[in-house]
Amino acid sequence: MTAVVDAPPCSLTVNGLRIETIVLGDGRPILFLHPGIGIEPEAPVLERLARGGRVIAPSHPGFGRSELAASMTAIDDLAYFYLDLVEALDLSDVVLVGVSLGGWIAASIAVKSTERLSRLVLANPVGIKVGDRETRDIVDIWSITDTEFATLAYCEPRSGERDYQAMPDADVLAAARNREATARFAWSPYMHDPKLKGRLHRIRIPTLLLWGAHDRILSEPYGRAYCAAIPGARFELIARAGHFPHVEQPDEFARRVLAFAGDASRT
Amino acid sequence: MRIYQFTEQPYPDAWNDHEGSLRVNLPNRKLDPKIAADLYHRYYDEWLLADELGLDIMLNEHHQTATCMSSTVIVGLSVLARQTKRARLLVLGYPIGHRPDPLRVAEELSTIDVISRGRLDMGFIKGVPYEFPASNQNPVGVMDRFWEAHDFILKAMTSHDAPFNWEGEFFHYRHVNIWPRPYQQPHPPIWTTTGNRANARVLGERGYVMATLGSGYNTRPLYDAYREGYMAHGRPAPGPDRFAYLGLVAVAHNEDEARRRGELVAGYLRSGSIVHLPFRNPPGFLSVEDHARMLKGQTPPRTLTRDGRVVDMRSGSVQDLIDAGILFCGTPDQVYKQLVEFCVYCGGMGNLLMMGHAGFMSHADTIDNLNLVAGEVMPRLKDWKQPVAQTAAA
């Protein structure tokens, strides 16, 4: 397994697939997996996290400006891709952080192998089924308007506003790719893998469930059920944040992640 | 020229009480099954009349919508395969990318073809955006699924000597051997629809009948792309029978009456936007490039008049719709001339998919419309010689 790393703005080539990647800081690797809305280089949370290690924040295959392999149709494909990426970069002692869809990928990685991981942080993750077959655990984001989405996903809905008219064309195209790629991986079964919950017991590294307290895409009981399925996992709320706590409370988000990563008593 | 009578089999009472969405999420308690029964029988009666009058028949399907009570086209085809005597039975279309089981599709369509003694025209389509929330089929990659279903159905219809194996990306079977096999050999004619040039060219290469809807005086570039694809393999220019156009038709003995009917048929277009907003553009339905343009507010107009004026199909007046080649409306003589002008513009168009009923149009209006089309418009069109365009329009 090899990886080719270009100069900034970085791209990585793994398994012949070229993906855009933001790399910031030095030290212990912090692999940050973005939610369906993508990640921008100037996202404040990345700079904050980089104070405690070397942040590696790729755009998932098919998202942002990253290439997609036609064979990739499930979150499992992304999980295996990132296991290859971690090997290709020869990373170890990795702090793996995922938000929402990125949390689903992170959990899906950790049930397969934690060999090169030392901490797992899942922030408002989707990916499991909790309720009965007639209860939708996760709001159907494709049956609501953008305004409704912003209201449900953010503590302060203005945090979710996007002015596409003012955006460079390349960024609008990236946003369109994010939307399509999310559906590619999460349309049905909707935002979850029916097998994942039963495999979470395999995660044997210290795990933190971070929860934006005002999330109305997911409920807090959903997050607590996720936490309960992972042996020894800790649950922490972040105030004044919704489904994307890394966007609304980047300082607090990074502080919690780095505190958890440095907490030697948990190893 | 063949003329196919088409209605979406609507439930018009729903227009009076829909709370902003006729599709997907309109509660079905708003449908009275007794009224629905009367409507189905009426629509089938009108198709039986079309059969007697020498017209052909087109059916479609949509799901969870008051605009179209045909939720599986196989039911309508089953009724009409037995009850009609001579009409071609066109399904346009069958959303094969949504179907969980293309083996079932091949079996159903072959059976219809046999019962009708070879009168089936087999239109396969992607489906409109609102179908995806209903079927829960992933709109991302639906055309890959569509083409695998297409390949499978054709192989099932044309394999006669032993069961075959299929282990594809989407579908898996080990012993495929359909009974009955189709009546028409090697299989019923294939039709499909498109709205873009790249796809039109592919359809031309395959030689399938290509239908467009709502393209009006913006149709020619699509037909020319088809012609390029068709002729790329050294074939002569495709004849008019390779092209189909869905037009609204309202004919009456005098112009005032025709325009009244035109307004009723146009109700179909006016209902197009009555659907809960997020269901209009599911992720992956448009290409990312087209979706990005939409986010930027750049949506190119689809419908133009002969002289290049942009018409909004959903709000245009009857005159706008006539000018745009969306609606053919007037006395038999006027409608004949409108159709000839349109076919000349197209460089030949041999299949008019006639929406001869829509919305609130009454049975009496529909019967009169069909009689006038069949009695006074179609004979003149049959005598008229279609052009066969050799190249792109100047």
Contacts between the chains, C-beta under 8 A, distances in Angstrom:
chain1	res1	chain2	res2	distance
A	73	B	141	7.5
A	142	B	133	7.3
A	142	B	278	6.1
A	142	B	282	5.9
A	142	B	283	6.4
A	143	B	133	6.4
A	143	B	276	7.4
A	143	B	278	5.3
A	143	B	279	6.9
A	144	B	278	5.8
A	145	B	277	5.6
A	145	B	278	5.8
A	164	B	295	4.1
A	164	B	296	5.8
A	164	B	297	7.7
A	165	B	296	6.4
A	165	B	297	6.4
A	169	B	292	7.1
A	169	B	296	7.4
A	172	B	292	4.6
A	172	B	295	5.3
A	172	B	296	5.9
A	173	B	288	6.3
A	173	B	289	7.0
A	173	B	292	4.5
A	175	B	292	7.4
A	175	B	295	6.7
A	176	B	288	4.3
A	176	B	289	7.6
A	176	B	291	4.2
A	176	B	292	4.2
A	176	B	295	6.5
A	177	B	288	5.1
A	179	B	283	4.8
A	179	B	291	7.1
A	180	B	140	5.8
A	180	B	283	5.1
A	180	B	284	4.9
A	180	B	288	5.5
A	180	B	291	7.2
A	182	B	283	6.8
A	183	B	138	6.5
A	183	B	139	6.7
A	183	B	140	4.9
A	183	B	282	7.4
A	183	B	283	3.7
A	183	B	284	5.2
A	184	B	138	7.2
A	184	B	140	4.3
A	184	B	141	7.0
A	184	B	284	6.9
A	187	B	136	7.7
A	187	B	138	4.0
A	187	B	139	7.4
A	187	B	140	6.7
A	187	B	283	7.7
A	188	B	136	5.3
A	188	B	137	7.8
A	188	B	138	6.0
